[in-house]
Amino acid sequence: MQFHHHGYVSTDPRVLPAAGVGLDRPEELPDEVDVLIVGSGPAGIVAAAQLAQFPNVVTRVVERRDSRLVLGQADGIQARSVETFQAFGFARQIIDEAYQITETNFWTPDPENPQHIVRSSVTDDDPAGISEFPHLIVNQARVIDYFAEYARRAPARGDVDYGYEFEGLEVGSGDYPVAVTLREVTGQSGAGINAEAAADAARGATRVVHAKFVIGADGASSRVRRSIGGSLSGSTSMHAWGVMDVLAVTDFPDIRKKCIIHSEAGSILHIPREGNHLCRIYVDLGEVAEGDDRKVRDTPLEEIIARANAILSPYTIDVRDVPWHSVYEVGHRLTDRFDDAETSPDGKGRVFLMGDACHTHSAKAGQGMNVSMQDGWNLGWKLGYVLEGRSPESLLATYSEERRVTAKNLIDFDREWSTLMAKKPEEFDSPSQLEEFYVQTAEFPAGFMTEYTDSMLTGTLEHQALAAGFPIGKRFKSVMTTRVADAVPVHLGHHHRADGRYRVYAFADRSGEQLARWADWLLENPASPITRFTPADADLDAIFDVKAVLQQPHREVRIEEQSKLFLPASGPLGMTDYEKIYAANAGEDIFDLRDVSRDGAVVVVRPDQYVAAVLPLDAPEALAEFLSAAFLDRR
């Protein structure tokens, strides 16, 4: 963590100096905003947290509840999301309070007594070492709390405006073309299927807020989606599940482990929760009769508990308290549009959808909150770039292009997974079919199969062989290195914070001579992207955080001989930034682990941690050419 570069700090260094609109942020919702976010769930709050790093962008989040979410239905946190938490500065804290999934136990009918279940196999949760971060279980409300805190500590001092319900919008022309009608409400609590209105709830006056852009993060029943003529299409399976968070006493031996249970009485997905006592249990309620008309959703809690006991036989579970429960039918739906470009007056997207507003699926693969957060991060930095003048408005079209494919792949995966979960034991091709599918597809639910294709943001595969272990379009997979200035071992990717900057990793050639020439070109050539795309009055690394990764051991590196590109002045005092030069570690050499050419390579990484390009070190003009597609000249 870096601080003091703006002067001595004795308070919490995570609270960044207020800047821009954060210096005098009005408590009341303004009449004109740059970005209006409807909904403070995972997607909306991540977009808000990222936009709070852009101090000249006026972002407001409206939420119909009276206050923060108390009880959220989502709880599964995949490793990709924990990487995201690291970027937003709270991975360590949330890991400490969360439950960590390290293995999954499979239970099936006892061959000698099929009415009883036995533990048939155990699998490691991440046998292939997909990420250095764990798979977590923690309440959605706490995730939202952490992102909201990050926004409040960011330069723009973002926060949530509670007590506003979205009524509708119209897209016109002018500097603030989207007119959004909001209604003041009180007495609202919960979110999504938990939404409730108190007996004294009231709906007050309406008001109109004018915005440059609007984000609809208002759930599966999104009014924002309907206001732009969008819809969700797909299917609902004729299979119902009851889900309950319970505090229970039981003789089931794996109560504190993730379990997938198939018995002759049905199936259970069992998830231990944070705090060491709470558990979430998904209970198979069987096929839904035709013409049921959602009556299955009225299944009483007592029946769900009884069904759980039947499935767990010979074990029993004595439920002492149920903080939350619900019944649902598995559905898979995808919106026909992620923005309003099709209907807006000028054909440009002004209203964007994310999270459950554009994709819904089962809860059992633990994907909803995770994918929604990536929606928010993807769009958040792009809106910041366009509104600050870093990038052309065409950049925003990449949000729909990238996230629609991701959502479609998610729904296809979840359809297969939920179908397998609903099968009866005798319907499997083999006793180990479910376990094999779980292991073979582990990288997808963990969040690491997202791969963006060739676009203004993503380069071609022409030079991929120079760094084969950093696949273009996929997230940057970190490796341990040593920071040269202080000899501290650090994961290279853990310095990639959600501050809106691109990262450019320059992997040195053997002698370092080509690296020096590359750095000189970036510092001195008028065609350099640093010269062209960084404002004249900004720090050298304000837009591009350029880091050197050297092949020799850190003790052999002479830091005084390194380019000023890697030792830039930072902040108003011009303090030297010593966190740009790294050395490969013996025994876990990043060049070997990620198959990086010993002749050097350049790896460009987007603000949301996805690899944008791999380029040769001996052609610095290739970096300028690639970045010119997404950036505007600022000199």
C-alpha positions in Angstrom: 0.0 0.0 0.0 1.3 3.4 -1.0 0.6 6.7 0.8 2.4 9.8 2.0 3.1 10.9 -1.6 0.6 13.7 -1.0 2.1 14.5 2.4 2.2 12.8 5.8 -0.8 10.6 6.6 -1.5 9.5 10.2 -5.2 8.4 9.6 -6.5 5.4 7.7 -4.5 5.4 4.4 -7.4 3.5 2.7 -9.3 6.8 2.7 -8.0 8.6 -0.3 -7.9 12.4 -0.6 -11.1 13.8 -1.9 -10.9 15.3 -5.3 -13.1 16.7 -8.0 -16.8 16.2 -7.2 -15.8 14.5 -4.0 -14.6 17.9 -2.5 -18.1 19.2 -2.1 -20.4 16.3 -2.8 -24.0 17.4 -2.2 -26.1 15.2 0.2 -29.2 15.7 -1.9 -29.6 14.0 -5.2 -28.7 16.6 -8.0 -30.9 17.4 -10.9 -28.1 16.6 -13.3 -25.6 13.7 -13.1 -23.2 12.0 -15.4 -24.1 8.4 -14.4 -27.3 7.4 -12.6 -27.2 3.8 -11.3 -30.6 2.3 -10.4 -30.1 -0.4 -7.8 -27.3 -1.0 -5.2 -26.9 -4.7 -5.6 -23.6 -6.4 -6.5 -23.6 -5.1 -10.1 -24.6 -1.6 -9.4 -22.4 -1.1 -6.3 -19.3 -2.4 -8.2 -19.9 0.0 -11.1 -20.3 2.8 -8.5 -17.2 1.8 -6.6 -15.1 1.9 -9.9 -16.6 5.2 -11.0 -15.8 6.8 -7.6 -12.1 6.6 -8.7 -12.9 9.1 -11.4 -13.1 12.4 -9.5 -14.6 14.5 -12.3 -17.5 12.1 -12.9 -20.8 12.8 -11.0 -22.2 9.3 -10.2 -25.2 8.7 -8.0 -26.8 5.4 -7.0 -30.6 5.3 -6.2 -32.1 2.5 -4.2 -35.7 2.1 -3.1 -34.9 0.6 0.3 -34.6 2.8 3.3 -31.1 1.6 4.1 -28.4 -1.0 3.4 -29.3 -4.6 2.5 -29.6 -6.7 5.6 -30.1 -10.2 4.2 -29.1 -11.1 0.7 -29.9 -14.4 -1.0 -26.6 -14.8 -2.8 -23.6 -16.1 -0.9 -21.1 -18.0 -3.1 -17.9 -16.1 -3.9 -15.8 -17.6 -6.6 -12.0 -17.1 -6.7 -12.2 -14.6 -9.6 -14.4 -12.5 -7.4 -11.8 -12.6 -4.6 -9.2 -11.4 -7.1 -11.6 -8.5 -7.7 -11.9 -7.9 -4.0 -8.1 -7.7 -3.9 -8.2 -5.0 -6.6 -10.8 -3.1 -4.5 -8.6 -3.4 -1.4 -10.6 -5.7 0.9 -9.7 -9.3 0.0 -7.9 -10.0 3.3 -10.8 -8.6 5.5 -13.5 -10.6 3.8 -11.5 -13.8 3.7 -11.1 -13.6 7.5 -14.9 -13.5 8.0 -16.0 -15.8 5.2 -16.3 -19.6 5.1 -13.6 -21.2 2.8 -14.5 -24.1 0.6 -11.5 -26.4 0.3 -13.2 -29.6 -0.8 -16.5 -31.0 -1.9 -17.9 -34.3 -0.6 -20.3 -36.4 -2.7 -22.9 -38.6 -1.0 -24.9 -41.3 -2.9 -27.2 -44.2 -2.0 -25.5 -47.0 0.0 -25.3 -50.0 -2.4 -26.1 -52.3 0.5 -29.0 -50.2 1.8 -30.1 -47.7 -0.9 -32.5 -46.0 1.5 -29.4 -44.6 3.3 -26.7 -42.3 2.0 -22.9 -42.9 2.2 -20.0 -40.6 1.4 -18.8 -41.9 -2.0 -16.0 -39.5 -2.9 -14.2 -36.3 -2.0 -12.7 -33.7 -4.4 -10.4 -30.8 -3.8 -12.1 -27.5 -4.6 -9.2 -26.2 -6.7 -7.0 -29.2 -7.6 -5.4 -27.4 -10.5 -4.3 -24.3 -8.7 -6.5 -22.0 -10.8 -6.0 -19.1 -8.4 -4.0 -18.2 -5.3 -7.3 -17.0 -3.8 -9.9 -19.3 -2.1 -13.5 -20.1 -2.9 -15.6 -18.3 -0.2 -19.1 -18.2 1.2 -20.3 -14.9 2.7 -23.5 -13.0 2.8 -24.2 -10.8 -0.2 -25.0 -7.9 2.2 -21.4 -7.9 3.4 -20.0 -7.9 -0.1 -22.1 -4.8 -0.9 -21.0 -3.2 2.4 -17.3 -3.5 1.4 -17.8 -2.1 -2.1 -19.9 0.8 -0.7 -17.2 1.6 1.8 -14.6 1.6 -1.0 -16.7 4.1 -2.9 -17.1 6.3 0.1 -13.3 6.3 0.6 -12.5 7.0 -3.1 -11.7 10.5 -4.4 -15.3 11.1 -5.7 -16.8 10.0 -2.3 -19.5 7.8 -3.8 -22.5 6.8 -1.7 -26.1 5.4 -2.1 -29.2 7.6 -2.2 -31.9 5.5 -0.4 -35.6 6.0 -0.7 -36.0 6.5 -4.5 -38.0 4.2 -6.7 -37.5 4.1 -10.5 -40.6 5.0 -12.4 -39.5 5.4 -16.0 -37.1 7.2 -18.4 -37.0 9.0 -21.8 -34.0 9.4 -24.0 -33.8 12.7 -25.8 -30.9 15.0 -26.8 -28.6 17.5 -25.2 -25.8 17.2 -22.7 -28.0 15.2 -20.3 -30.2 13.3 -22.7 -31.8 10.7 -20.3 -34.7 12.1 -18.3 -35.3 9.7 -15.4 -38.5 9.9 -13.3 -38.0 8.8 -9.7 -40.5 8.6 -6.8 -39.6 9.1 -3.2 -40.6 6.1 -1.1 -40.3 5.0 2.5 -40.8 1.7 4.4 -39.1 -0.5 1.8 -36.7 -3.3 2.8 -35.1 -6.4 1.3 -34.1 -7.0 -2.3 -35.3 -9.1 -5.1 -37.4 -12.0 -3.8 -36.9 -10.6 -0.3 -38.5 -7.3 -1.1 -41.1 -6.2 1.5 -43.0 -3.1 2.2 -43.8 -2.1 5.8 -47.3 -1.5 6.9 -46.6 2.2 7.0 -44.8 2.3 3.7 -45.5 5.4 1.7 -45.0 6.7 -1.9 -44.3 10.4 -2.1 -43.6 12.9 -4.8 -41.9 12.3 -8.1 -38.9 14.2 -9.5 -36.9 14.1 -12.7 -33.1 13.6 -12.8 -31.3 14.2 -16.1 -28.3 11.9 -16.8 -25.7 11.4 -19.5 -25.9 7.6 -18.9 -28.1 5.3 -16.9 -27.3 1.9 -15.5 -30.2 -0.5 -14.8 -29.0 -2.8 -12.0 -32.5 -3.3 -10.6 -32.9 -7.1 -10.7 -34.8 -9.7 -12.7 -38.0 -7.6 -12.7 -36.0 -4.6 -14.0 -38.1 -1.5 -14.7 -35.2 0.0 -16.5 -35.1 -2.9 -18.9 -38.8 -2.5 -19.6 -38.4 1.2 -20.1 -36.0 0.6 -23.1 -38.3 -2.1 -24.6 -36.1 -5.0 -23.3 -37.3 -8.4 -22.2 -35.9 -11.6 -20.7 -36.5 -14.7 -22.7 -35.7 -18.3 -22.0 -37.3 -21.2 -20.1 -38.3 -22.4 -16.7 -37.7 -26.1 -15.8 -40.5 -28.0 -14.2 -38.4 -28.7 -11.2 -38.6 -26.9 -7.8 -36.1 -26.4 -5.1 -36.5 -25.1 -1.5 -33.5 -23.2 -0.1 -33.1 -22.3 3.6 -30.4 -20.7 5.7 -30.5 -22.7 9.0 -29.0 -22.9 12.4 -29.3 -26.6 13.2 -28.1 -29.5 15.3 -27.4 -32.7 13.4 -25.5 -36.0 13.4 -24.6 -35.6 9.7 -20.8 -35.7 9.8 -20.1 -33.3 6.9 -22.3 -30.5 8.1 -19.3 -28.1 7.9 -18.3 -29.2 4.4 -19.7 -28.5 1.0 -21.7 -31.5 0.0 -23.6 -32.7 -3.1 -26.0 -35.3 -2.0 -28.1 -37.7 -4.2 -30.4 -40.1 -2.5 -33.5 -42.1 -3.5 -35.6 -39.4 -1.7 -34.1 -36.5 -3.8 -31.0 -34.3 -3.8 -29.4 -31.6 -1.6 -26.7 -29.1 -2.3 -25.3 -28.3 1.2 -23.2 -25.1 1.7 -21.7 -24.2 5.1 -21.9 -20.5 5.8 -19.7 -18.0 7.5 -19.6 -17.8 11.3 -19.1 -21.6 11.8 -22.8 -22.4 12.6 -25.0 -21.2 9.7 -25.6 -23.5 6.7 -27.5 -23.1 3.4 -29.4 -26.1 2.2 -30.9 -26.4 -1.3 -33.5 -29.2 -1.1 -34.9 -30.9 -4.1 -38.7 -30.6 -4.1 -39.1 -32.7 -7.3 -41.0 -32.2 -10.5 -43.7 -29.5 -10.7 -47.0 -30.6 -12.0 -48.2 -29.0 -15.2 -50.5 -26.1 -14.5 -49.1 -25.6 -11.1 -49.1 -21.8 -11.6 -46.3 -21.2 -9.1 -48.3 -22.9 -6.3 -45.1 -24.8 -5.4 -43.7 -21.5 -4.2 -46.1 -21.8 -1.3 -44.5 -25.0 0.0 -44.3 -24.6 3.8 -40.9 -24.5 5.5 -41.9 -27.5 7.5 -42.2 -29.6 4.3 -38.8 -28.4 3.1 -37.2 -29.5 6.4 -39.0 -32.9 6.3 -37.8 -33.5 2.8 -34.2 -32.6 3.9 -34.4 -35.2 6.6 -35.7 -37.8 4.2 -32.8 -37.2 1.8 -30.2 -37.2 4.6 -31.3 -40.6 6.1 -30.0 -42.3 8.2 -28.9 -38.9 9.5 -31.2 -36.3 10.9 -31.1 -32.5 11.1 -32.9 -30.6 13.9 -33.5 -27.1 12.6 -33.4 -24.5 15.5 -33.7 -21.3 13.5 -34.3 -20.2 9.8 -33.2 -16.6 9.1 -34.3 -16.9 5.5 -35.9 -19.4 3.1 -37.5 -19.5 -0.3 -38.8 -21.8 -3.0 -38.1 -21.4 -6.7 -38.2 -23.1 -10.0 -35.0 -23.2 -12.0 -35.1 -20.7 -14.8 -32.6 -19.6 -17.5 -33.3 -16.3 -19.2 -31.2 -13.8 -21.2 -32.2 -10.3 -22.2 -32.5 -9.4 -25.8 -30.4 -6.2 -25.2 -27.7 -5.0 -22.8 -28.2 -1.4 -23.8 -30.6 0.9 -25.7 -28.5 1.5 -28.8 -31.2 -0.1 -30.9 -33.9 2.4 -29.8 -32.0 5.6 -28.8 -32.4 8.6 -31.1 -28.8 8.6 -32.3 -28.2 4.9 -32.2 -25.7 5.2 -29.3 -26.1 3.4 -26.0 -27.2 5.7 -23.2 -28.9 3.1 -20.9 -27.2 -0.1 -19.9 -28.4 -3.2 -18.1 -26.3 -5.5 -15.9 -26.7 -8.3 -13.4 -30.1 -10.0 -13.0 -31.6 -7.3 -15.2 -30.1 -9.1 -18.2 -29.4 -12.7 -17.1 -31.0 -15.1 -14.7 -30.2 -18.7 -13.9 -30.1 -21.2 -11.0 -28.4 -20.3 -7.7 -26.6 -23.7 -7.3 -23.5 -22.9 -9.5 -22.8 -19.8 -7.4 -22.6 -17.5 -10.4 -25.2 -14.8 -10.1 -23.5 -12.4 -7.8 -20.0 -13.2 -9.3 -21.0 -12.5 -12.9 -22.9 -9.4 -11.9 -19.9 -7.9 -10.2 -17.9 -8.4 -13.4 -20.6 -6.7 -15.4 -20.3 -3.7 -13.1 -16.5 -3.5 -13.3 -16.5 -3.9 -17.0 -18.9 -1.0 -17.6 -17.7 1.2 -14.7 -14.2 1.9 -16.0 -15.4 2.3 -19.6 -17.9 5.0 -18.5 -15.2 6.7 -16.5 -12.9 6.7 -19.6 -15.5 8.2 -21.9 -16.7 10.8 -19.4 -13.1 11.9 -18.6 -12.2 12.2 -22.2 -9.7 9.3 -22.2 -11.6 7.3 -24.8 -14.1 7.7 -27.6 -17.8 7.0 -26.9 -17.5 3.9 -29.2 -15.7 2.2 -26.3 -19.1 1.7 -24.6 -20.3 -0.6 -27.3 -17.8 -3.2 -26.1 -19.7 -3.6 -22.9 -22.7 -5.3 -24.6 -20.4 -7.2 -27.0 -18.3 -8.7 -24.2 -20.8 -9.3 -21.5 -23.6 -10.8 -23.7 -21.2 -13.7 -24.7 -20.3 -14.2 -21.1 -23.9 -14.3 -20.0 -24.8 -16.8 -22.8 -22.0 -19.1 -21.8 -23.0 -18.9 -18.2 -26.6 -19.9 -18.9 -25.5 -22.8 -21.1 -23.2 -24.0 -18.3 -25.8 -23.6 -15.6 -28.5 -25.4 -17.6 -26.3 -28.5 -17.8 -25.3 -28.2 -14.2 -28.8 -27.8 -12.8 -30.0 -30.6 -15.0 -27.4 -32.9 -13.5 -28.3 -31.8 -10.0 -32.0 -32.7 -10.5 -31.3 -36.2 -11.8 -32.2 -39.3 -9.8 -29.3 -41.7 -8.9 -30.4 -44.3 -11.4 -30.4 -41.8 -14.2 -26.7 -41.1 -14.2 -24.5 -42.7 -16.9 -22.1 -43.7 -14.1 -22.0 -43.3 -10.3 -19.2 -40.7 -10.8 -20.7 -38.7 -13.6 -21.6 -35.7 -11.4 -18.2 -35.7 -9.7 -16.4 -35.9 -13.0 -18.4 -33.0 -14.5 -17.7 -30.9 -11.3 -14.0 -31.4 -11.6 -13.7 -31.1 -15.3 -15.6 -27.8 -15.5 -14.1 -26.3 -12.3 -12.5 -23.4 -14.1 -15.8 -22.1 -15.5 -17.7 -21.6 -12.2 -14.5 -20.3 -10.6 -14.8 -17.4 -13.1 -11.8 -18.0 -15.2 -13.2 -19.0 -18.6 -14.3 -15.5 -19.6 -12.3 -14.7 -22.8 -12.8 -11.5 -24.7 -12.1 -11.6 -28.4 -10.5 -9.3 -30.9 -11.8 -5.7 -30.6 -10.7 -2.2 -30.0 -9.8 -3.4 -26.5 -8.4 -6.8 -27.3 -5.4 -7.5 -29.6 -4.8 -10.3 -32.0 -2.9 -13.5 -31.3 0.0 -12.6 -33.5 2.5 -12.3 -30.7 0.7 -14.6 -28.1 3.7 -17.0 -28.2 5.9 -14.3 -26.5 3.9 -14.8 -23.3 1.8 -17.9 -23.8 0.8 -18.2 -20.1 -1.0 -14.8 -20.3 -3.8 -15.7 -22.8 -5.1 -12.6 -24.6 -8.7 -11.8 -23.5 -8.5 -13.8 -20.2 -7.7 -12.4 -16.8 -4.1 -11.8 -15.8 -3.0 -14.7 -13.7 -0.6 -13.5 -11.0 2.7 -15.0 -10.0 5.0 -14.4 -7.0 7.9 -12.0 -7.7 10.3 -9.9 -5.6 10.0 -6.2 -5.5 13.5 -5.0 -6.1 13.5 -1.8 -4.1 12.7 -3.4 -0.7 13.2 -7.2 -1.5 9.6 -7.9 -0.5 8.0 -11.0 -2.2 4.7 -9.9 -3.8 2.2 -11.3 -6.2 2.7 -9.2 -9.3 -1.0 -9.0 -10.0 -1.9 -7.9 -6.5 -0.7 -4.3 -7.3 -3.3 -4.1 -10.0 -5.8 -2.0 -8.0 -9.2 -0.8 -9.3 -7.9 2.7 -9.8 -8.9 2.9 -13.4 -5.4 2.5 -14.8 -4.1 0.2 -17.5 -1.1 -2.0 -16.5 1.8 -2.5 -18.9 4.2 -5.2 -17.8 7.5 -5.0 -19.6 9.2 -8.4 -19.3 12.9 -7.8 -19.8 15.3 -9.4 -22.2 18.3 -11.3 -20.7 20.7 -8.4 -20.6 18.1 -5.7 -20.1 19.4 -3.6 -22.9 16.2 -4.0 -25.1 14.1 -3.1 -22.0 16.1 0.1 -21.6 15.6 1.1 -25.3 11.9 0.3 -25.0 11.6 2.5 -21.9 13.6 5.4 -23.6 11.2 5.3 -26.5 8.2 5.5 -24.2 9.7 8.5 -22.3 11.1 10.5 -25.3 9.3 9.7 -28.5 6.4 12.0 -29.5 4.5 9.0 -30.7 4.7 7.3 -27.2 1.3 6.5 -25.7 2.4 8.1 -22.5 3.1 11.3 -24.3 -0.1 11.2 -26.4 -2.6 9.9 -23.9 -1.5 11.3 -20.5 -2.6 14.8 -19.6 0.3 17.2 -19.5 -0.3 18.2 -15.9 -0.8 14.6 -14.6 1.7 12.2 -13.1 3.7 10.1 -15.6 1.8 7.0 -14.5 -1.6 8.6 -14.2 -3.1 6.5 -17.0 -0.5 3.7 -17.6 1.1 1.9 -14.6 4.2 0.6 -16.4 6.2 -2.1 -14.5 9.4 -3.9 -15.3 9.9 -7.6 -14.6 13.6 -8.6 -14.8 15.1 -12.0 -15.2 18.0 -11.8 -12.8 17.7 -12.3 -9.0 16.7 -9.1 -7.2 20.1 -8.7 -5.5 21.8 -8.5 -8.9 19.6 -5.6 -10.1 21.1 -2.1 -9.9 18.1 0.0 -9.3 20.0 3.2 -10.0 20.6 2.1 -13.5 16.9 1.6 -14.3 14.9 3.9 -16.5 13.0 6.8 -14.9 9.9 5.2 -16.6 10.1 2.7 -13.8 11.0 5.2 -11.1 8.4 8.0 -11.8 7.7 11.0 -9.6 4.4 10.7 -7.8 2.0 13.2 -6.3 2.5 17.0 -5.7 5.7 16.4 -3.8 7.3 14.5 -6.7 8.0 11.4 -4.5 9.7 8.5 -6.3 7.5 5.5 -6.8 9.6 2.4 -6.0 6.9 -0.2 -6.8 7.5 -0.6 -10.5 10.6 -2.9 -10.7 10.3 -6.6 -10.0 12.6 -9.6 -10.3 11.7 -13.2 -11.0 12.0 -15.6 -8.1 14.2 -18.7 -8.1 12.1 -21.9 -8.1 9.0 -20.1 -9.2 10.3 -18.0 -12.1 7.5 -16.0 -13.7 9.2 -16.4 -17.1 9.0 -20.2 -16.8 5.6 -20.4 -15.1 3.9 -18.1 -17.7 6.1 -19.2 -20.7 7.4 -15.7 -21.3 10.1 -15.3 -23.9 13.6 -14.8 -22.6 14.0 -12.2 -25.4 11.4 -10.1 -23.6 7.7 -9.3 -24.1 5.1 -6.6 -23.2 1.8 -7.7 -21.6 -0.9 -5.0 -21.6 -3.7 -5.4 -19.0 -7.0 -3.5 -18.9 -8.3 -1.8 -15.8 -10.5 -4.8 -15.0 -7.5 -7.2 -15.0 -8.1 -8.8 -18.5 -5.1 -9.2 -20.8 -5.5 -6.8 -23.7 -2.5 -7.6 -25.8 0.9 -9.3 -25.9 3.5 -7.4 -27.9 7.2 -7.6 -28.7 9.7 -5.7 -26.6 11.7 -4.7 -29.6 8.8 -2.8 -31.2 7.6 -0.1 -28.9 5.6 1.5 -31.6 3.4 -1.6 -31.6 2.2 -0.6 -28.1 1.3 2.9 -29.4 -0.5 1.5 -32.3 -2.6 -0.9 -30.2 -3.5 1.7 -27.6 -4.5 4.3 -30.1 -7.7 2.3 -30.9 -9.1 2.9 -27.4 -7.5 6.2 -26.4 -7.8 9.8 -27.4 -4.9 12.2 -27.7 -4.7 14.5 -24.6 -1.7 16.7 -25.7 
